[in-house]
Amino acid sequence: MPTTTELHPGWSVQLAIHRAVRRDLSRLSGALEVGTPSSADAIRSYWADFAAALHHHHDLEDRVVWPLLAERLDGRADMLLARNARQHESMSTAMDDCEAALSTMTADPSPAVASLATAAEQILNHLADEEADICPLIPEAFTPEDVAFFMAESAKLDPPQAFLPWVLDDAEDVDVEFFTGSMPAPVRAALQTTWLPSRRMRLDTPGLTGRVGVVGALDEAYVRAVELLGDLPQDQLGKPSRCSDWDLRATLNHLLGTIRMFTLVNQAEAAGEDAGDLVGGDAHAALRREATRNLATWRAPTAFEGDRTYPFGTFPASAAALINLSEVVMHTWDIATAIGRDVPIDPLSAEMLFEFYSAIPLDAYREHGVFGARVEVGSEAPAADRLLALLGRRPA
C-alpha cells in the first residue's frame, strides 16, 4: 500500500480515508473476537459510525469523483472504474449482511464474526485494488481545485464534525498534518476540544479502542448494577441505605428517577429527578429498562452536542454524561455496601470521575446535601477510594 501522501491532495484524502477504514475493521474484528454480550451495543454503535462514513465516501465517489475521472481520461480508466463500481455494490451488500448480523447478535457472536470477515475481505481487497490502479491516476485527472470541490461536496453528506474526528481518530501524523495544516483556527479548535473528544466519549471502550469513554464506562457501570440487583431479594428493599434517611427502595427510586431524567433531557424534554415509584415489584427489570433507554440516548450521533439543563443546573453534554455516570457508580456502591456485597468501582471510571469532580467547586452541593463532607484519604489511595472520599463517602 502506498504510504506517502505528498504526490497530490486527492491521493492524500484517499489514503487517509483508507487508513481510517482499515483501523475500524481491525478494531471491530478484535472486539468481536473477545466480545461479551454486554459489549454488543458498543460494537453496534461503532459499526454504525464506520458504515455511515464508508457509505458517504462511496456515494461521493460514484456520483462525483469517478465520473469526472472517466471524463478527464477519455475512457482510459473505464474498465478499472467498472470493476470499482462492481466492488462498491458487492461491498454494500456485504455490509448490509454484517449490519443485520450485528443487530441480532446476542450471546453467540459467531454469525456476526463471519459476516464481518466477509465484508472486511471485500473492503480490504477493494482498497488494495484502488490504491494500485486508480489512485495513481488522480494526479493526472484532478487539480487541487477539483479536490477542494470534492471535499465541499463531501461535507454536504458527511459534515466536518462527523468526518474529521472519524478520519483523524488515531491517524498517522501525515494525515493529521494534511487535514489540519491549513485548517482555520476555529475549526481546528472545535476538532481538538469538541469533535474528537465527543467521538471518544461516545464510542471508546477498551475492547474497541483501548481507551475508555464515558458511555463505555456507563455501560460497564450498568452491567455491575444490574448484576447486583439480580441478587437482591425484594424483601430487603426496606433495609437502611448508605444514603442518609433513605432505605434501599428510596435509593433505587432516586437512582431510577435520575437515570430517566438524563434520558428525557437527552431527548429534549424537561424532567426532574423524582419520577415516583419506578422500582415497582421488580427492581432488576426496572433498572435494565431505564439503563437500556439511557445508553441509547448517549450513543446517538449528536449525543454530545450542546448543553443539558436539569433542576440542579445547566452543563455541557460531556459534563452531564459524567454526572450520569457518577450517579450510577455511587448509588451502586451505596446499595452494595448496605447489603454487604463487594461491587468494585471500575478504576478507569473512578479516575475519570475523580478528575471531573476535583475541578468543580462542590461546597454549594455539600450545603444542599447532594454530597457529604469530604473524607480524608491519602493521595496514594486507589482511585475508587479517592472518589468516594471526595464525594463524602468513607471507603470500606
C-alpha positions as CSV (number, residue, x, y, z in Angstrom):
1,M,0.0,0.0,0.0
2,P,1.3,3.5,-0.7
3,T,2.4,5.2,2.4
4,T,3.3,8.7,1.2
5,T,0.7,11.4,0.6
6,E,2.8,14.1,-0.9
7,L,2.1,13.4,-4.5
8,H,-1.3,15.0,-4.8
9,P,-4.0,16.2,-2.3
10,G,-6.6,13.9,-3.9
11,W,-4.3,10.9,-3.2
12,S,-3.8,12.2,0.3
13,V,-7.5,12.2,1.0
14,Q,-8.0,8.7,-0.4
15,L,-5.1,7.2,1.6
16,A,-6.2,8.9,4.8
17,I,-9.8,7.5,4.4
18,H,-8.4,4.1,3.5
19,R,-6.3,4.1,6.7
20,A,-9.4,5.0,8.8
21,V,-11.3,2.2,7.2
22,R,-8.6,-0.3,7.9
23,R,-8.4,0.9,11.5
24,D,-12.1,0.5,12.1
25,L,-12.2,-3.0,10.6
26,S,-9.3,-4.1,12.8
27,R,-11.0,-2.6,15.9
28,L,-14.3,-4.2,15.1
29,S,-12.8,-7.6,14.4
30,G,-10.8,-7.6,17.6
31,A,-13.8,-6.5,19.7
32,L,-15.9,-9.3,18.2
33,E,-13.3,-11.9,18.8
34,V,-13.1,-11.2,22.6
35,G,-16.6,-9.6,22.9
36,T,-19.2,-10.4,25.5
37,P,-23.0,-9.9,25.3
38,S,-22.6,-6.7,27.3
39,S,-20.3,-5.2,24.6
40,A,-22.8,-5.8,21.7
41,D,-24.4,-2.4,21.8
42,A,-21.0,-0.7,21.8
43,I,-19.9,-2.7,18.8
44,R,-23.2,-1.9,17.0
45,S,-22.7,1.8,17.7
46,Y,-19.1,1.8,16.4
47,W,-20.2,-0.1,13.3
48,A,-22.9,2.4,12.6
49,D,-20.4,5.3,12.6
50,F,-18.0,3.3,10.4
51,A,-20.7,2.2,7.9
52,A,-22.1,5.7,7.6
53,A,-18.6,7.2,6.8
54,L,-17.8,4.5,4.3
55,H,-21.2,4.7,2.5
56,H,-20.8,8.5,2.3
57,H,-17.4,8.1,0.8
58,H,-18.5,5.6,-1.8
59,D,-21.6,7.7,-2.7
60,L,-19.4,10.7,-3.4
61,E,-17.0,8.7,-5.5
62,D,-19.8,7.1,-7.5
63,R,-21.7,10.3,-8.1
64,V,-19.0,12.9,-8.5
65,V,-15.3,11.8,-8.3
66,W,-15.1,8.8,-10.6
67,P,-17.4,10.1,-13.4
68,L,-15.2,13.2,-13.7
69,L,-12.1,11.0,-13.7
70,A,-13.6,8.9,-16.5
71,E,-14.3,12.1,-18.5
72,R,-10.9,13.6,-17.9
73,L,-9.1,10.4,-19.0
74,D,-11.1,9.9,-22.2
75,G,-12.1,6.3,-21.4
76,R,-8.7,5.0,-20.4
77,A,-10.0,4.2,-16.9
78,D,-13.3,2.8,-17.9
79,M,-12.5,-0.9,-17.2
80,L,-11.0,0.0,-13.8
81,L,-13.9,2.1,-12.8
82,A,-16.4,-0.6,-13.9
83,R,-14.6,-3.0,-11.6
84,N,-14.7,-0.4,-8.9
85,A,-18.4,0.0,-9.3
86,R,-19.0,-3.7,-9.0
87,Q,-16.9,-3.8,-5.9
88,H,-18.9,-0.9,-4.3
89,E,-22.1,-2.8,-5.0
90,S,-20.9,-6.1,-3.5
91,M,-19.4,-4.3,-0.5
92,S,-22.7,-2.6,0.1
93,T,-24.5,-6.0,0.1
94,A,-21.9,-7.5,2.5
95,M,-22.1,-4.5,4.8
96,D,-25.9,-4.8,4.9
97,D,-25.5,-8.5,5.8
98,C,-23.0,-7.6,8.5
99,E,-25.3,-4.9,10.0
100,A,-28.1,-7.4,10.1
101,A,-25.9,-10.0,11.9
102,L,-24.8,-7.3,14.4
103,S,-28.3,-6.1,15.0
104,T,-29.4,-9.6,16.2
105,M,-26.1,-10.5,18.0
106,T,-26.7,-11.9,21.5
107,A,-24.6,-14.5,23.4
108,D,-23.3,-16.1,20.2
109,P,-21.2,-13.7,18.2
110,S,-20.2,-16.2,15.5
111,P,-22.7,-15.1,12.8
112,A,-21.5,-11.5,13.2
113,V,-17.9,-12.6,13.2
114,A,-18.4,-14.5,9.9
115,S,-20.3,-11.6,8.3
116,L,-17.7,-9.0,9.4
117,A,-14.9,-11.3,8.0
118,T,-16.7,-11.5,4.6
119,A,-17.3,-7.7,4.5
120,A,-13.8,-7.0,5.6
121,E,-12.3,-9.2,2.9
122,Q,-14.2,-7.5,0.2
123,I,-13.4,-4.0,1.5
124,L,-9.7,-4.6,2.0
125,N,-9.4,-6.2,-1.5
126,H,-11.1,-3.1,-2.9
127,L,-8.8,-0.7,-1.1
128,A,-5.8,-2.6,-2.4
129,D,-7.1,-2.6,-6.0
130,E,-8.0,1.1,-5.8
131,E,-4.6,2.1,-4.4
132,A,-2.8,0.0,-7.0
133,D,-4.7,1.0,-10.2
134,I,-6.9,4.1,-9.7
135,C,-5.2,6.4,-7.1
136,P,-2.1,6.7,-9.4
137,L,-4.4,8.3,-12.0
138,I,-5.6,11.0,-9.6
139,P,-2.7,13.5,-10.2
140,E,-3.3,13.3,-14.0
141,A,-7.1,13.8,-13.7
142,F,-7.7,16.3,-10.9
143,T,-6.4,19.7,-9.9
144,P,-6.2,20.8,-6.3
145,E,-9.2,22.9,-7.0
146,D,-11.1,19.8,-8.0
147,V,-10.2,18.2,-4.7
148,A,-11.4,21.2,-2.8
149,F,-14.7,20.9,-4.7
150,F,-14.9,17.2,-3.8
151,M,-14.4,18.0,-0.1
152,A,-17.1,20.6,-0.2
153,E,-19.5,18.1,-1.8
154,S,-18.5,15.5,0.8
155,A,-19.3,18.0,3.6
156,K,-22.9,18.1,2.4
157,L,-23.2,14.4,3.1
158,D,-20.8,14.0,5.9
159,P,-20.3,17.3,7.9
160,P,-16.9,18.2,9.2
161,Q,-17.9,17.5,12.8
162,A,-18.6,13.8,11.8
163,F,-15.9,13.3,9.0
164,L,-12.9,14.9,10.6
165,P,-13.0,13.1,14.0
166,W,-13.6,9.8,12.2
167,V,-10.7,10.1,9.7
168,L,-8.3,11.6,12.3
169,D,-9.0,9.3,15.3
170,D,-5.6,7.8,16.0
171,A,-4.5,8.9,12.5
172,E,-0.9,8.9,11.3
173,D,1.0,12.2,11.6
174,V,1.0,12.8,7.9
175,D,-2.8,12.7,7.8
176,V,-3.2,15.0,10.8
177,E,-0.9,17.5,9.2
178,F,-2.6,17.3,5.8
179,F,-6.1,18.0,7.2
180,T,-5.2,20.4,10.0
181,G,-2.2,22.2,8.4
182,S,-4.3,24.8,6.6
183,M,-7.4,24.5,8.7
184,P,-9.0,27.7,10.0
185,A,-8.2,28.2,13.7
186,P,-11.9,28.0,14.8
187,V,-12.3,24.6,13.0
188,R,-9.1,23.3,14.5
189,A,-10.2,24.3,18.0
190,A,-13.6,22.7,17.5
191,L,-11.9,19.5,16.3
192,Q,-9.5,19.3,19.2
193,T,-11.8,20.5,22.0
194,T,-15.2,19.2,21.0
195,W,-15.4,16.9,17.9
196,L,-12.7,14.4,18.7
197,P,-13.4,14.3,22.5
198,S,-17.1,13.8,21.7
199,R,-16.4,10.9,19.4
200,R,-14.2,9.3,22.1
201,M,-16.7,9.8,24.9
202,R,-19.4,8.2,22.9
203,L,-17.6,5.3,21.1
204,D,-14.5,4.4,23.1
205,T,-14.4,1.1,25.0
206,P,-11.3,-0.8,26.0
207,G,-12.4,-3.7,23.8
208,L,-12.6,-1.5,20.7
209,T,-10.0,1.3,21.1
210,G,-8.0,0.5,24.2
211,R,-9.5,3.7,25.7
212,V,-12.5,4.1,28.0
213,G,-15.1,6.7,27.0
214,V,-17.9,8.0,29.2
215,V,-20.5,5.9,27.5
216,G,-18.4,2.8,27.6
217,A,-17.8,3.4,31.3
218,L,-21.5,3.9,31.8
219,D,-22.3,0.7,30.1
220,E,-19.9,-1.1,32.4
221,A,-21.4,0.6,35.4
222,Y,-24.9,-0.6,34.4
223,V,-23.7,-4.2,34.0
224,R,-22.4,-4.1,37.6
225,A,-25.6,-2.5,38.9
226,V,-27.9,-4.9,37.1
227,E,-25.9,-7.9,38.3
228,L,-26.2,-6.6,41.9
229,L,-30.0,-6.1,41.7
230,G,-30.4,-9.6,40.2
231,D,-29.3,-11.0,43.5
232,L,-31.3,-8.5,45.7
233,P,-34.4,-10.1,47.2
234,Q,-37.4,-7.8,47.2
235,D,-37.9,-8.2,50.9
236,Q,-34.5,-6.4,51.5
237,L,-35.7,-3.1,50.0
238,G,-36.7,-1.8,53.4
239,K,-33.2,-2.1,54.7
240,P,-31.4,1.2,55.5
241,S,-29.2,2.6,52.7
242,R,-25.9,4.3,53.0
243,C,-27.7,7.4,51.8
244,S,-29.0,9.4,54.8
245,D,-32.7,8.9,55.7
246,W,-33.3,6.6,52.7
247,D,-33.9,2.9,52.6
248,L,-32.9,0.8,49.7
249,R,-36.2,1.3,47.8
250,A,-35.9,5.0,48.2
251,T,-32.3,4.9,47.0
252,L,-33.3,2.8,44.0
253,N,-36.2,5.1,43.1
254,H,-33.8,8.1,43.3
255,L,-31.3,6.3,41.0
256,L,-34.0,5.2,38.5
257,G,-35.6,8.6,38.5
258,T,-32.3,10.3,37.9
259,I,-31.5,7.9,35.1
260,R,-34.8,8.6,33.5
261,M,-34.2,12.4,33.9
262,F,-30.9,12.2,32.0
263,T,-32.7,10.1,29.3
264,L,-35.6,12.6,28.9
265,V,-33.3,15.6,28.8
266,N,-31.2,14.0,26.1
267,Q,-34.4,13.7,24.2
268,A,-35.0,17.5,24.6
269,E,-37.7,17.0,27.3
270,A,-37.8,18.8,30.6
271,A,-37.6,16.4,33.6
272,G,-36.9,16.3,37.3
273,E,-35.2,13.6,39.4
274,D,-38.4,12.4,41.2
275,A,-40.4,10.1,39.0
276,G,-42.3,8.3,41.7
277,D,-42.1,4.6,42.4
278,L,-40.2,3.1,39.5
279,V,-39.0,0.1,41.4
280,G,-42.4,-1.5,41.5
281,G,-42.3,-5.2,42.0
282,D,-39.1,-5.9,40.1
283,A,-36.1,-3.6,40.7
284,H,-33.9,-5.7,38.5
285,A,-36.2,-5.3,35.4
286,A,-36.7,-1.6,36.2
287,L,-33.0,-0.9,36.1
288,R,-32.5,-2.9,32.9
289,R,-35.2,-0.9,31.2
290,E,-34.0,2.5,32.3
291,A,-30.4,1.6,31.6
292,T,-31.1,0.5,28.0
293,R,-33.0,3.7,27.2
294,N,-30.4,5.9,28.8
295,L,-27.5,4.3,27.0
296,A,-29.3,4.6,23.6
297,T,-29.6,8.4,24.1
298,W,-25.9,8.7,24.9
299,R,-24.9,6.6,21.8
300,A,-26.8,8.9,19.4
301,P,-24.5,10.7,16.9
302,T,-25.5,14.1,18.3
303,A,-25.4,13.0,22.0
304,F,-22.6,15.2,23.0
305,E,-23.7,18.4,21.3
306,G,-24.9,21.4,23.2
307,D,-25.9,21.8,26.8
308,R,-28.2,19.9,29.2
309,T,-30.4,21.6,31.7
310,Y,-31.6,19.9,35.0
311,P,-33.1,21.2,38.1
312,F,-29.6,21.5,39.6
313,G,-28.0,23.4,36.7
314,T,-27.0,23.6,33.1
315,F,-24.0,21.7,31.9
316,P,-22.2,20.8,28.7
317,A,-23.3,17.4,27.4
318,S,-19.9,15.9,28.2
319,A,-20.2,17.0,31.9
320,A,-23.8,15.8,32.0
321,A,-22.7,12.3,30.9
322,L,-20.1,12.2,33.7
323,I,-22.7,13.2,36.2
324,N,-25.0,10.5,34.9
325,L,-22.1,8.0,35.3
326,S,-21.4,9.1,38.8
327,E,-25.0,8.6,39.9
328,V,-24.9,5.0,38.7
329,V,-21.4,4.3,40.2
330,M,-22.0,5.9,43.5
331,H,-25.5,4.6,44.2
332,T,-24.5,1.1,43.1
333,W,-21.8,1.3,45.8
334,D,-24.3,2.7,48.3
335,I,-26.6,-0.3,47.7
336,A,-23.9,-2.9,47.6
337,T,-22.2,-1.8,50.8
338,A,-25.6,-1.6,52.6
339,I,-26.3,-5.3,51.9
340,G,-22.7,-6.4,52.5
341,R,-21.8,-7.0,48.9
342,D,-18.5,-6.2,47.2
343,V,-19.1,-4.5,43.9
344,P,-15.8,-2.8,42.9
345,I,-15.8,0.5,41.2
346,D,-14.0,0.3,37.9
347,P,-10.6,2.1,38.3
348,L,-10.8,3.8,34.9
349,S,-14.3,5.2,35.7
350,A,-13.1,6.3,39.2
351,E,-10.1,8.1,37.8
352,M,-12.3,9.9,35.2
353,L,-14.9,10.9,37.8
354,F,-12.3,12.0,40.4
355,E,-10.6,14.3,37.8
356,F,-14.0,15.7,36.9
357,Y,-15.3,16.4,40.4
358,S,-11.9,17.7,41.6
359,A,-12.2,20.5,39.1
360,I,-15.7,21.6,40.3
361,P,-16.4,23.7,43.4
362,L,-18.5,21.3,45.5
363,D,-19.3,23.4,48.5
364,A,-22.7,24.5,47.4
365,Y,-23.6,20.9,46.6
366,R,-22.4,19.8,50.0
367,E,-24.5,22.5,51.7
368,H,-27.6,21.2,50.0
369,G,-26.8,17.6,51.0
370,V,-26.0,16.3,47.5
371,F,-22.6,15.3,48.8
372,G,-21.3,14.8,52.3
373,A,-18.2,16.4,53.8
374,R,-15.0,15.3,52.1
375,V,-13.3,12.4,53.9
376,E,-9.6,12.5,54.1
377,V,-7.6,9.7,52.4
378,G,-4.0,9.5,51.3
379,S,-3.1,10.8,47.8
380,E,-1.7,7.3,47.0
381,A,-5.1,5.7,47.7
382,P,-6.8,3.8,44.9
383,A,-8.8,6.0,42.5
384,A,-12.1,4.5,43.8
385,D,-11.2,5.4,47.4
386,R,-10.2,8.9,46.4
387,L,-13.5,9.4,44.5
388,L,-15.6,8.0,47.4
389,A,-13.9,10.3,49.8
390,L,-14.2,13.4,47.6
391,L,-18.0,12.8,47.3
392,G,-18.5,12.3,51.1
393,R,-18.3,8.5,51.4
394,R,-16.0,6.7,53.7
395,P,-14.2,3.9,51.8
396,A,-14.7,0.5,53.2
